[in-house]
Every structure is written in structure tokens, then in C-alpha cells.
């Protein structure tokens, strides 16, 4: 049995949590967070949505032009970037009480905003942030920084680093960065210091511009459909026909979005084994994608995934929820 739900337009961020305290009564439910925008200068909201029904259960004004979301591993903290003000906001969960705001630095009198936010799996007060200047056309790259308790540490990485995606290892002592904004496709191992970040290794990744997920599990880095053994960043294998993948929250499976069929536009969710790279299920979730957009897959509660879209041709792309008994 499958279920495909297309949520209303205007949703630009997506994160799931399985923290049961965030639900009213259902012990099997989860909560999905959305940022709603963009509208230049407008104060917009972070919404809590029941993924089983797609109904908004809570909505809180957050600030000007909310963008990226990052959820801590223990579900206690949600970080939200504000593109309108160049701030990073820290919210306590489940209350969504604001715990602090960090104003990101400017470059040449132009405000920088968060491009990617990664939260340490061992300390939710520690985040790595890659930045870009807030200019039309997705402006020039900014530095990569480490923030502790909402304070940027002095050892930062230069704007030339081009780390489009960031992910911590399981111990929180290393951050991995992947460049998907240029054809260099640099993949880097970055040491987490008490006072910032330091690059330890750079290799050329086997990637393309479709990758929007970078993760770490079972001592491997998952860079879209390609897996690397850590810490050496040697190629371990890849999932055939996949454009982007995420690790199952618990277990040895990968959930992947297929490469879009150029003839029909059909899109599938692939369930693959992270050790053998074999595909166990191929589930059609969309008969025809209406545009060639960068898609991001997010695992939800058991049997569900969410897909968000980023397209320069559609200012308010949808978010799609897909449920199937064949999904872990």
C-alpha cells in the first residue's frame, strides 16, 4: 500500500523528528517541521505538521525569510536560518522557545546567510555552518564556521572552501564537507577544534550536482548515492540508478531518490542495502516530475519519506510526502 501527499506550496525547509513528546496523543506519530516562505522582508513561520494527515498542528512566527533547518540528533533543538536578517535562531523542542540568535558576518557590506547547517550528534549546542552572500542568483560563497553556544569560533575556513553540504561523524570530532556548487566536487575531512575548524584532507568526490544529502553512519560517509570509508575517504561503493540517498535512521538500509527518467519524468524511491549496495525495492512515488529540480529526501516515521524541491523556475515548489509498507 502506498500513499502520496503533495503539500501546499511555499514550503522551503523540511525536517522530521521522532520525538514523541512533540505529538498530542499518538505514540507512533512524528512531527515534521517546515519553514514557510520566501517573501522578501516578511516575518514568516515555522510550522509543525502531522505527517500522517498533512495538517498543520502549530505555527510560530520566527523572523524574516526563514530558510534552512537543522534538527539535533536527540530532537531537543531546532536551528532555523533567517535569510532576511542573516541570523541563525536556536529553538528548544518541544516548546519551540527561542534560546538564542546568532547574527552571521557580512562580506564586503553584503549580509551572509546560512547555506548549510550541521548539528553535532554529541552536543546540540555545537553547529557547523557554511555560508553564502545573500545576493540574487545564489551569491558568492562565504566561510565555513563552527559555533559553540551560538558564538562563532575564531578558526574558520576560507570562502573558497565551497562546502555546499556538511555532516559530522558519529563522535562529533570531524566534519565532512562536500562541494556540489562547482565541477571540482571537493570532499573534505575537517577536524573539529576547541576554537574552530581545520582541514585535514581533500579528495575529489564521485558526485554530480543532484546531490543534496551528506550523512555519516556505520563508519561511512554517505554522499548522495556514493559511500566512502572513513576516515580515509576511500570509495566503498554506490547505489546504481540513484541520484541521492540517506541512511535509514536505525538499521542498514539506504533510502534513495532515483535518477529522473528523461522520457517519462517518473521518479522512484529505492531501498538499498548499505553493505552490499543491492536494491531491494523500487517504489514509484511520482508519475511525472513537472520540472527538473534539485530534490532532497528526508526520512520520516516508519514507512514514510518526504521530498522537498528547489527550483529557480518555481518560487514556491511543493513538498511531497510518500508512505509505503515497503519503506523501513
Order of alpha helices (4+ residues) and beta strands (2+ residues): beta-beta-beta-beta-beta-beta-beta-beta-beta-beta-beta-beta-beta-beta-beta-beta-beta-beta-beta-beta-beta-beta-beta-beta-beta-beta-beta-beta-beta
